[in-house]
Structures are given as C-alpha cells and as structure tokens.
C-alpha cells in the first residue's frame, strides 16, 4: 500500500482512507548484511504480523492477509456503513491468517508458497503470541475473530490456534464483543503457559469487563466487571518490566507511575 497524502495534511482531517492506493512490487527479503532478495508472488495486502521465523526451507511469514485494499471506505471503517447491518454482514473480503514461505533452499528455491490457516468464512486479526517465541518456530497464536458463526460480522470470539495441528479453541459469549487479546507468560517452560487477557464490551449491560483465560485450557480464570464501558482500543502491548514496576509500586503504596499496558 502507498499513501499519497502528506502526514501534515492529515492532521485533524478524517480522510486518511481516501489516500491509500494499490502498489505491489513483490516481497523483499533483506538479510543481516543488507542484501535484498525479491520474491514474485500473487499480490495481497496485509497489516498485522503473527510471527516470522527461518527453518530449513527458508523464511516463514505468518500474517493477516486481504485480497483487496483494507484501508478503503467499507463497512469495517466507515461509521455510516458500519451501522448498516446488511452492509457489514455482507463483507466479502474477510481477513485471514496466511502462512507464506519464501523458499531459500530446495527444489522450490526462489519461489513463494502460501496457504490460509484460519477457519474458512471467518475474519481474523489482532494476532498475539508468547513473545518468548518471537522470531522462532512456534505453535500457538491468539487473535480476534469476526463472523464466528459464519454469517454475522458481530458474532465475535477470541481464538487460540495451534499452528502445527490446526486445532482451535474459542472464547465467545452472545452479544459480547472482545478486543485485542494479550498473552502474559507464566513461569513454566510451555509456550502456552500463561494468561490470555482482553477487554470485552458486554452489549446487553452496556459495560466492559476484563476477561482472563488460562493459556493452556482456554477456560476462564476470572472476569472483572468494570464500572463503565471502555471505548474500542485498536492496539496495546503487555510489557513485563512495566508490570513488575507497577506491582512493586502498588505493594509499596506509592503512586502508580508505570503501567502494565500501553494502549
């Protein structure tokens, strides 16, 4: 994607979606010495990455992909269109998790192969993994899923997917709308040892709640009801060092100057 407007022209003006255009020049792989290798592939669009790593075949890229430009006026990004249930339920280009392999060795050297690995008919985004496996061969990815029932955009879930077996586990509740999940590593060595937490808007009650799941079983550990709703937040990150500082500050009774989540 290429943006045609200058950043200073966008300040305070809600027309950013009108300034992206399609642009494709293959996939460029840059090694640690600065050497660039270009791979030809079928054009696609992507915004968020689940993980990348290198194996005996080449470089593996797991990312959310779209067939058409995602930053365009659509029921997902335009409020007027979003409020039309027929329009949002009719979204055809649903983001999927794809695994791309840039082949550096073997009979497919220089080629790109890919496959969709998320559930067909759904839309997934906001990927999170155990950061200890960032850049390494891994097993589990957590994400938000729309069209969980295969028909309705607002049918949402948080999904844990095993990237090796394809097995999936879900958290979902009727008329509840989860935000981006976060994985907080536990003390154990297992990749899924830890907590998966996320904010959920409880539609019928009009308030938000913080949901914590066991990373292994994907069962609820606890749910904390919040006094009011929290507006949608696109992104955030759990930072272990900030969480440790915040915990110590709370134990010492001092004013909280660090936060565990940056949103």
N, C-alpha and C positions, 0 to 999 in steps of 0.2 A: 504494500500500500504506500502511496505517496501523497503527502499533504501539500496542497498548492498555496495555502494562505500562510502569511507570516504570523508567528506566535503573538506579536504585539497587536495584530489586527483582531485576534480572537478574544482579547481581554474584555470580559463583561458582555460578550455578544454570543448568543446561543446558536451560532450557525456552523459549528465545527463539522457537523455531519455533511455539510454541502461542499467540503473542501478536501475530501479524500477521493482519490481516483485509482483505478486499477493499474498496477505496474508489476511486471514479472520478468525476472532475469535468472531463473533457476535458483538452486540452493548453493550457497557459497560456504565452503568449509575452510576455516583458517586454522593452521596448526600453530604450535607454540613458537615456532620460528618466523611466523608471519607469512608462510607460504599459503597461497589460496588455490583451492581446487573447486571447480564449478561442476555441479551435477545438474543435468537436464531432468526435469520431472514435469508431470502434469500440474498446471497452475492450481494453487489453492491459497486460501487466506487463513492466517492464524493469529491469535492474540496471546494466549497463555500457554505456558510450557509445564508439563508434569515433571519430566526428568529427561536427561540426556546421559549417555554413557557409551563407552567403547568396549567392544568384545572382539572375538577372533575374526568376525566377519567384517566389521567396520564400525561406524558410528550409528547408534540407535537414538532416534529422537521420538519422544512421546509427547504429543501436543494436541491441543484442541484445534480442529480444522473446520473451515466452512468452504462451501463451493462458490459462494458469492460474497461480495464485499459486506462485511458485518457492520461497518460504520457508515450505514446509509439509513435514510428515513425508512423506518419499518415499525411494526407493532411492538418490537422489543425496545426501541429507543425513542419513539415519538409518543408523547403522553396522549395526544388525541386518538391516535390509532390504538394505543395500548388499552384505552378504556373501552374499546370495541371488542367484546369477547369473541365474536365471529372472526375478526381480523387476527387476533393474537392466537386463537386456536388453529388458524389456517396457515400459520408459519410453516413453510415447506423446507427451507434450508436450516436444518437443526444441527447445531454444533455437535461434533462427535470427537471422541478421543481416538486418534490415529497413531499407529506406530510406523515410523519411517525408518528405513535402514539405508544408509549411504555405504555402499559396498566398496571397501578398500582392498579386499583380497578375494581370491577365488574366481570362479568362472563368471560371476556377475560383477567383477571389478569395474568401477566407473558408473554403475547403474544405481537407480533408486527403486526400491520396492516398498510398498506400504499396505497396510490393512487397517480397517476400522475395528476397534476392540471394545467400544462401548456398546450398550444394549441398543439394538435397532429400533428406530422410531422415537427414541428419546432425544433429549438435548442435554449435554453436559458441559460444565465449565467450572472455573474456580478450583483448580487442582491443588492439592496439598499432599506431601509425602512426609515421612520421617526424615528430617534434614540430615541425619547421620548418613543417609544413603544417597545424598545429593551427588550426582556425577558417577554413581556406581550402579551396577546391576542390582535391581531391587524387585520387590514383589507387590507392594501394596500402594494404591493411590486412592485418595479420598476426594470427592467432588460433589457439587450440587447438580441435581438432575431435575429438569422440567419435563413435562409430558410423561410423567411416571406411569400414568395409566394408558399411555399410547395415544391419547386423544386430546387431552386438556392441558394447555400451557401451564395453568396454575396448579396442576397436580404435581407437587414437588416432593423431593426426597433428598437425603444425603446418602451417598453410596460409597461403600468400600469395595474396591475391585482388586482381585488377585490377578496381576498381570501375567502370571505364568499359567494359571489354570482357567482363567476367565470367570471364576466363581465370583458372585456379588452378594453383598449383604446390604440391607437398607434400613434407614430410619425414616419413617414417614408418619404423618398424622393428618387427618382430614381437616381442610381449611387452615392448615398451618404452613407457614412459608419460611423455610430456613435460609440463612445467609451462608457466606463462605465458611467452610469448616477450618479448624486449626488442629494440628497434631502436636501434642505436648509429650515428648518422650518420657518414658518411665525409667526406672533404674535397671531393668532387666536387659539382657542382650538381644531379645527377639525384636524384629523390625516393627511389629505391631504392638509392642509393649508400651502402653501409654494411654493417654486420653484424647478423644476427639471431641472438641467443643465448638459450639456455634450458637448464634443468636437466632431465635425463631419468633416471627410475628404470629401471635395467636389471633386469627381472624375473628372468631365469634366473641372473644373477650376484649379485643382491641388493645391488648398489651403485648409486651415482649417477654421472653423467658430465655434463660441461658441453659442449654442442654449439654450434659456431659455424658459421653458414651465410653464404655470400655473398648479400647482399640482392638483387642483380640476378639471378644464375643460380639461386639457392636450392640450390646444391651445397655440400657440407661443406667448410669451410676447415680445421678441425681439431676433434678431440674430445679432451677432457681427462678421463681416468678419475680419479675421486675415491676416496679410501681407504674410504669407507663410504657408506651411503645417507643422503640428506638428506630429512627429513620433508616432506610436501607443504606448500608455501607458497602462499597464495592470491594474494598480490599483491606487487608490487615496482615500482621505478622506477629507470631509469638517469638519473643526474644528472651532466651533463657537468662542471660546476665541481668537484664532489666527486671525480670520476675524475681530473681534472687535478691536484688537490691530492694525491691518493693516489699518482699516478705520480711526482710530484716528491719526495714523502716517501720513496718506495722508492728512487729514484735517489740521494738524499742519505743513505740508510741510517738514517734516523730512524724512530722508532716510528710505525706507521700509526695516525693518529688520525681519519682521514676514510675513509669507504667509498664505493665507486662505486655500490653498490646499497643501497637502503633497502627492507627486506622487512618 
